[in-house]
Amino acid sequence: MNYSLRDMPAIPLPGRDWLLRQVTRPLPFSDGRHPLHDVDPDPGLFGPESVTWRVMREPLLILGGGRALLMQAAHPLVAQGAIDHSTYRTDPFGRLQRTITWVTMVTFGTTAEARAASRVVNRLHERVAGALPRAHATARLASHTKYTATDAHLLLWVHATFVDTMIATHDALVGGLSDADRDRFVHEWRAVARLMRVPRRLLWPDYAAMRRYIAEEIAGGPVDPGAGSRMVARTVLHPPLTSRALTAAWELVAFSTVGLLPPEVRNRYDITWTPAHEAAHAALRVWLRTTKGALPRRLRISPVHDYAIARVNGELGRLRLAA
């Protein structure tokens, strides 16, 4: 896999046996616990009948996490905020676990849990500000361009790329969403956007409008990966790992991530992606979609979804899940 500086190892071209071994390995940030504790039957922001619960109950969506990060970091100011104010390099899995915790709480938690998790993130955002250094400037963003994590347009980009990634990953690895489902998912996540202080006036009425926004930001807007974006990408795709088993598992995550990126973003990151890579990724997508029913339950339905269903139905006492 080549990342602009062309000093990174190549993506392995996975065969079927390799895929079978890696898909059941635990990911390095997965500790088997979940952050939900509220026993109130409140369904939260979405509830059992929502498209969001149907989409987000899929454990395979974790394979799209890297796509969301690279889409977000393709905006140089978002990448610079991560470089200047986060622990993404020194503690990448801790940061990822905290992101997963927030997603879990806003998706499957009670309304109180969703609001509490979002307040924590918003307080952190209030302290994030800086400027783009000369080394990370691009043709579209000059050096010394200022940024803050509370900027409405940066918040909008982060929100759009997350929502788009969840839909794109579900389409690629699970399938079954209709156009109406995608529109409803986008509309349902307006509730999260409001918690994260994205102005209502900037949000989209449907999936097609959100996709147009993303395409416009890439084609002629500020979204163009610079040196800072590539710095973030190196850690996302090649984090520090000490175990050969975890390194092998992360190869699957990195391979999935790169294959799920829009081609124009992948090209602007200067990531090499050959027809052989595309064929292998297509095989992975087909294999996951067609064999999903035979996978262990933990790879088919998230236990957090089961917990939330039991909470809403007043049946928590019958469900045994790690606290």
C-alpha positions in Angstrom: 0.0 0.0 0.0 1.6 3.3 -1.0 0.7 6.5 0.7 2.1 9.5 -1.1 5.6 9.2 0.3 5.7 5.7 -1.1 7.4 4.3 1.9 4.7 2.0 3.3 4.3 -1.7 2.7 2.0 -3.0 0.1 -1.6 -4.1 0.8 -1.7 -7.9 0.7 -3.9 -9.4 -1.9 -6.1 -11.6 0.3 -7.1 -15.1 -0.7 -10.2 -16.9 0.7 -8.3 -18.8 3.4 -6.7 -15.5 4.6 -10.1 -13.8 4.7 -11.6 -16.7 6.7 -8.9 -16.5 9.3 -9.0 -12.8 9.7 -12.7 -12.1 9.8 -13.1 -13.9 13.1 -10.1 -12.4 14.9 -10.8 -9.9 17.6 -9.9 -6.3 16.8 -7.3 -4.7 19.0 -9.7 -2.2 20.5 -12.5 -4.7 21.1 -12.8 -5.5 24.8 -16.2 -7.1 24.8 -17.9 -4.4 26.9 -20.4 -1.7 26.1 -21.0 1.7 27.7 -24.8 1.6 28.1 -26.1 1.4 31.7 -29.3 3.3 31.8 -32.2 0.9 32.3 -35.0 3.4 31.4 -37.1 1.9 28.6 -36.7 5.2 26.7 -35.8 4.2 23.0 -33.4 7.1 22.7 -32.9 9.1 19.5 -34.0 6.3 17.2 -35.7 3.2 18.6 -36.4 -0.4 17.4 -38.4 0.6 14.3 -35.7 3.0 12.9 -33.5 2.3 10.0 -30.6 3.4 12.2 -31.0 0.5 14.5 -31.3 -1.9 11.6 -28.2 -0.6 10.0 -26.0 0.0 13.1 -26.7 -3.4 14.6 -24.3 -4.9 12.0 -20.9 -5.6 13.6 -19.3 -5.7 10.1 -19.8 -1.9 10.0 -16.7 -1.6 12.1 -14.8 -2.4 8.9 -16.0 1.0 7.7 -14.5 3.0 10.6 -11.3 3.7 8.8 -13.1 5.0 5.8 -14.9 7.6 8.0 -11.6 8.7 9.5 -9.9 9.0 6.1 -12.9 10.8 4.6 -12.9 13.3 7.5 -9.1 13.7 7.4 -9.2 14.4 3.7 -10.2 17.9 4.8 -6.9 19.4 5.8 -8.3 21.4 8.7 -10.0 18.4 10.2 -6.7 16.5 9.9 -4.8 19.3 11.5 -7.2 19.4 14.4 -6.4 15.7 15.0 -2.7 16.3 14.7 -2.7 19.2 17.1 -5.2 18.1 19.7 -5.7 14.4 19.8 -3.9 11.3 20.8 -4.4 9.6 17.4 -0.7 8.8 17.0 0.2 7.9 20.6 -3.0 6.1 21.5 -4.9 5.3 18.2 -6.9 2.5 19.6 -7.9 4.4 22.7 -9.1 7.2 20.5 -11.0 4.8 18.3 -12.6 3.1 21.3 -13.8 6.5 22.6 -15.3 7.2 19.2 -17.0 3.8 19.2 -18.3 4.6 22.7 -19.9 7.9 21.5 -21.4 6.2 18.5 -22.8 3.4 20.7 -24.4 5.9 23.2 -26.0 8.1 20.6 -27.3 5.2 18.6 -28.5 2.7 21.1 -28.5 4.6 24.4 -31.3 6.4 26.0 -31.9 10.1 25.2 -30.1 11.0 28.4 -27.1 8.9 27.5 -27.0 10.3 23.9 -27.1 13.8 25.3 -24.4 13.2 27.9 -22.0 11.6 25.4 -22.4 14.5 23.0 -21.9 17.1 25.8 -18.5 15.5 26.5 -17.5 15.7 22.9 -18.8 19.3 22.5 -16.8 20.4 25.6 -13.6 18.9 24.0 -14.4 20.7 20.7 -14.5 24.0 22.5 -10.8 23.7 23.3 -9.7 22.7 19.8 -8.4 25.6 17.6 -5.3 26.3 15.6 -4.0 27.1 12.2 -2.7 25.1 9.2 1.1 25.1 9.1 2.9 25.9 5.9 4.0 22.2 5.5 0.3 21.1 5.4 -1.1 23.8 3.2 -2.7 22.7 -0.1 -3.7 24.4 -3.4 -7.1 25.0 -1.9 -6.2 26.0 1.7 -3.4 28.5 2.4 -0.9 28.2 5.2 -2.1 29.9 8.4 -5.7 29.2 7.6 -7.4 29.1 11.0 -9.7 26.3 12.3 -11.8 25.5 15.3 -13.6 22.3 16.0 -16.8 24.3 16.6 -16.8 25.6 13.0 -20.2 24.8 11.5 -18.8 23.7 8.2 -16.2 21.4 9.7 -18.8 19.9 11.9 -21.0 19.4 8.8 -18.2 17.6 6.9 -17.5 15.3 9.8 -21.2 14.5 10.2 -21.7 13.9 6.5 -18.7 11.6 6.1 -19.8 9.5 9.1 -23.4 9.1 7.8 -22.2 8.4 4.3 -19.7 5.8 5.5 -22.3 3.9 7.5 -24.5 3.7 4.4 -21.7 2.9 2.0 -20.3 0.2 4.3 -23.7 -1.4 4.8 -24.3 -1.4 1.1 -21.0 -3.0 0.4 -20.8 -5.6 3.1 -24.4 -6.3 4.1 -26.8 -4.9 1.5 -30.6 -4.7 1.4 -31.2 -0.9 1.9 -33.7 0.8 -0.4 -33.5 4.4 -1.6 -36.2 5.2 1.0 -34.1 3.5 3.7 -31.1 5.7 2.8 -33.2 8.8 2.9 -34.7 7.9 6.2 -31.2 7.1 7.7 -30.0 10.5 6.7 -33.1 12.2 8.1 -32.9 10.2 11.4 -29.3 11.3 11.9 -30.3 15.0 11.9 -31.1 14.4 15.6 -27.4 13.6 16.2 -26.3 16.5 14.1 -28.4 18.8 16.4 -26.7 17.4 19.5 -23.3 18.0 17.9 -24.3 21.6 17.1 -24.5 21.3 13.3 -26.9 24.1 12.2 -30.2 22.8 11.0 -30.0 25.1 8.0 -27.0 23.2 6.6 -28.5 19.7 6.7 -29.9 17.9 3.7 -33.4 16.7 3.0 -32.3 13.3 1.7 -29.4 11.0 0.7 -29.0 12.4 -2.8 -28.6 15.9 -1.5 -26.0 14.7 1.1 -24.0 12.9 -1.7 -24.1 16.0 -3.9 -22.7 18.0 -1.0 -19.8 15.5 -0.5 -19.0 15.4 -4.2 -18.9 19.2 -4.4 -16.6 19.5 -1.4 -14.2 17.0 -3.0 -14.5 18.4 -6.6 -14.0 22.1 -5.8 -14.2 22.7 -2.1 -11.5 22.5 0.6 -11.5 18.7 0.8 -8.1 17.7 -0.8 -5.7 15.6 1.3 -2.5 17.4 2.1 0.6 16.3 4.0 -1.3 16.5 7.3 -4.0 14.3 5.9 -1.5 11.7 4.8 0.1 11.8 8.2 -3.2 10.8 9.7 -3.7 8.2 7.0 -0.5 6.4 7.9 -1.6 5.9 11.5 -5.1 4.9 10.5 -3.9 2.3 8.1 -0.7 1.2 9.8 -1.1 1.8 13.6 1.6 0.6 16.0 0.9 -3.1 16.8 3.1 -5.5 18.6 1.3 -8.8 17.9 1.5 -10.6 14.6 -2.0 -11.8 15.0 -3.3 -8.3 15.4 -1.2 -7.0 12.6 -2.8 -9.7 10.3 -6.3 -8.7 11.5 -5.6 -5.0 10.9 -4.5 -5.9 7.4 -8.2 -6.8 6.8 -9.4 -3.6 8.3 -6.9 -1.5 6.2 -7.8 -3.4 3.0 -11.5 -2.9 3.7 -11.0 0.8 4.4 -9.1 1.5 1.2 -11.5 -0.4 -0.9 -14.5 1.4 0.5 -13.1 4.9 -0.2 -14.4 6.8 -3.2 -11.9 6.4 -6.0 -11.2 10.1 -6.2 -10.4 10.4 -2.5 -8.2 7.3 -2.7 -6.3 8.7 -5.6 -5.8 12.1 -3.9 -4.3 10.2 -0.9 -2.0 8.7 -3.6 -2.9 5.2 -2.5 -2.0 2.6 -5.1 -5.1 0.5 -5.9 -4.8 -1.9 -8.8 -7.4 -4.0 -10.7 -6.1 -7.0 -8.6 -6.9 -5.1 -5.4 -10.3 -4.2 -6.7 -11.1 -7.8 -7.7 -10.0 -9.0 -4.2 -12.1 -6.4 -2.5 -15.1 -7.3 -4.6 -14.6 -10.9 -3.7 -14.5 -9.9 0.0 -17.7 -8.0 -0.4 -19.6 -10.8 -2.1 -18.3 -13.4 0.4 -19.4 -11.3 3.4 -22.8 -10.6 1.9 -23.5 -14.2 0.9 -22.1 -16.0 4.0 -23.3 -13.6 6.6 -26.0 -15.9 7.8 -23.4 -18.6 8.7 -21.2 -16.3 10.7 -21.3 -16.4 14.5 -24.0 -14.3 16.0 -21.6 -11.7 17.3 -20.6 -11.1 13.7 -24.3 -10.8 12.6 -26.1 -8.8 15.4 -24.4 -6.5 17.8 -25.0 -7.4 21.5 -25.5 -3.7 22.1 -28.6 -3.8 19.8 -29.9 -6.8 21.8 -29.3 -4.9 25.0 -31.2 -1.8 23.7 -34.1 -4.0 22.5 -34.3 -5.7 25.9 -34.2 -2.3 27.7 -37.0 -0.9 25.6 -39.0 -4.1 26.2 -38.3 -4.1 30.0 -36.5 -7.4 29.7 -33.0 -6.5 30.8 -33.1 -9.0 33.6 -33.2 -11.8 31.1 -30.2 -10.7 29.1 -26.7 -11.4 30.1 -24.2 -8.9 28.6 -20.9 -7.6 29.8 -21.4 -4.4 31.7 
